[in-house]
Amino acid sequence: MNDKSKYIVTSLQEKFIELFDVNPFLFYAPGRINLIGEHTDYNNGFVLPAAIDKAVYVAISERKDDLIVLYSVEFGENFYFALSDIHPVKNSWINYVLGVVAQLQNRNYLLRGFNLMLDGDIPIGAGLSSSAAVECATIYALNELFQFNIDKIEMVKMAQKAEHEYAGVKCGIMDQFASMMGKENHVIKLDCQTLEYEYVPLQLEGYKIVLMDTQVKHSLASSEYNTRRNECNEGVKMIQQKYSNLESLRDADINMIDEILIKDSKVYMRCKYVVEEIQRLKDACESLKQNDLKAFGQKMFATHDGLSELYEVSCSELDFLADSCKKEEAVIGARMMGGGFGGCVIALIKDECVDDIIQRISISYQQTYAHEMKTYITELKDGASAIKN
Ligand code: GLA
């Protein structure tokens, strides 16, 4: 843990003791990046995410009654819920905790009352999956506290379901998987159809992963996300009329798309992007194996173009940053990351040029949009875990 995380954990523990008068158990679950393979998870394709050095930290203790008491350091307010009356509420972060509680209850895990306090350093709305981190930290903590002995992959699935049912976003499995299963200095090549996965060492000799945060999150993000999912399903149904064995876009190829879908319709564009992106990820993994980071980076640029022009989930700010990166020789790859409509661009930048490039792009971003961009230089870390105290 770095000094900043240690500080967050120590003060979380102190606050917990102050409020609940008992020493808590401590857990964390990280945010994630994704190198390539965007909007492919819910199409049964592959993704290449990793857990990062920013996380949600949870302090937890059992209670003697049947209440859940929740407290977020950031928002500074207590919330009380009876275990017998768990339902979605309007307030966002609480839903990620309650959604997990509901999943456990649905599967008949016997929960008792608990106090849960959380804090963290994953910027909210930056597309680094702070919500998945809250879900994963919560389920990990409850599993340990009540010794349910739930398998990690099962917890991933429950955390994803919590997001579907309590936040209303029909997300794929990538974010929760990365937050739970991440491994230091490795990316995860995850097959979202079978959930088979492989840890691939990421040797970035001479390069850094830099996240450029637009600091915008356009409000249509979650509704458009669900719309994209529906458009892909529509495409699948149309293709199935001729190719009845096809289960998802994972099984489609570009010839089927061209043959069956109406050129330049939305469904055509969405499906074309997905099929191309699944192939692009496979090619990118080959480039990684051959240690050809430049070829890998080229595919990231191509992904951005696809997300922007065919999948239409980018926005002016993201395009601006991706374009600015493309103009820099020392940036070998860059693209918007995550669901879209705001959040971060992920870029691979030559070590010695990182500061200069960030400075140049920050200035032109500020001049164009009259607000700041933020940057995070990222390291790959382990997934959810207990913190010894
Ligand atoms: C969000 C979702 C993920 C994934 C990405 C896009 O982060 O939660 O499941 O679909 O968008 O790749």
Residues whose N, C-alpha, C, O or C-beta is under 5 A from the ligand:
A	BS01	GLA	G37 E38 H39 T40 D41 C171 G172 I173 M174 D175 G338 G339
